[in-house]
Amino acid sequence: MPTTVPPSTAAPARHVYTLGFWLMCLSSLLFFMSFNMLLPELPDYLTRLGGADYKGFIIALFTLTAGLSRPFSGKLADTVGRIPVMVFGSLVCFICGFFYPFTGTVAAFLGLRLLHGFSTGFKPTGTAAFIADIIPLERRGEAMGLLGVAGSVGMAAGPMLGSWLAQRFSLDTMFYCSSGLALLSLAVQGTMTETLPRAQRQRFSWRLLRIESWDEVFEPRVLAPAVVTLLCLLPFGAVLTVIPDQSRVLGLVGEDKGLFYTCYTCASLVVRLVAGRTSDRYGRVPVLIGSSCIIVIALVVLALAQSAPVFLTGAVLFGLGTGLNSPTLYAWTVDLSHPERRGRAVATMYIALEAGIGIGALLAGWIFSNEPARLPFVHALSALSVVGALGYLLARRNRPVA
């Protein structure tokens, strides 16, 4: 059933989008720019270290620790506070970016990627819970879209900036700039006011890290968005793994290596700006069905791409589909969650997200095996995963909660 809000009940924008909201958007922009600026250069960097066969682990290890940390970040967001969780995530990003230049072996590099994943295990969990606290239901899809715009700008600018720094200066310069951006994100968070009610807050203690029951890991109320998230994010992990190589095969080298990410993210940015309230008006499930169809088409285009223009067209379509998909999944998750378990609900969705990205990265690395002729099979598998999500959504389209 479409979710519509009578005009008279919708809060004025000036009351909804406070200074805290815009500061959170700025913090997210800097955070996403920080670790995304590394992506175009890491496969070649790992190859020079002698780890060409481990490219799938660049994303998989990062998402492994991100996923494993979600139950803890969700529980801490609901007990200690949203801001401490975000601060920890940004601090990890700052430290790891600084230490990349010192990874002289494949094992050290992969170990640092494992640690770096804690950053996204914490920061986005606290961010989503913070936004849900300050934005009313009838504007939630729009707000998540605007937050996504900030992240998309960071994701678009990051790879371009990273490749430019690596080409004009050095990889070490790129790593230190990545660390500096994470530090700026951390500084912005220091200006915000905690949104977790004071009555729910506890002082941090190590006992809060004990997971004593399954319901501290998984929030059953958000099973549906978690399933769709896992199936729709598997292609993202696969794409992140093989796109640097596919770009090189199609002649996109040097500073052009980041063009796919730029086209993808700019398209995502545009659709979030234009269609931010779409799921608020028409319902979460109908919008997810449409976005899943676009993602499938994009993956087919990528599988068939034999030239850079077709390849970049696939990037634009992929950005359009995920630009609709991502904020809708966030909003749907928060819609179904209980306010006192919002952090854990968001963490559940993120566990599914990290699982999908990690599985996609591992499968892509295994299927690709540094053989360009196998690239279409990677994208075909990704498309099948989204078709599975589409079937699940079609089966739910007449449910009352949409």
Secondary structure by P-SEA (a helix, b strand, c coil): cbbbbcccccccccccccaaaaaaaaaaaaaaaaaaaacccaaaaaaaaccccccccaaaaaaaaaaaaaaaaaaaaacccaaaaaaaaaaaaaaaaaaccccccaaaaaaaaaaaccccccaaaaaaaaaaacccccaaaaaaaaaaaaaaaaaaaaaaaaaaaaaaccaaaaaaaaaaaaaaaaaaaaaccccccccccccccccccccccccccccccaaaaaaaaaaaaaaaaaaaacaaaaaaaacccccccaaaaaaaaaaaaaaaaacccccccccaaaaaaaaaaaaaaaaaaaaacccaaaaaaaaaaaaaaaaacaaaaaaaaaaaccccaaaaaaaaaaaaaaaaaaaaaaaaaaaacccccaaaaaaaaaaaaaaaaaaaaaaacccccc
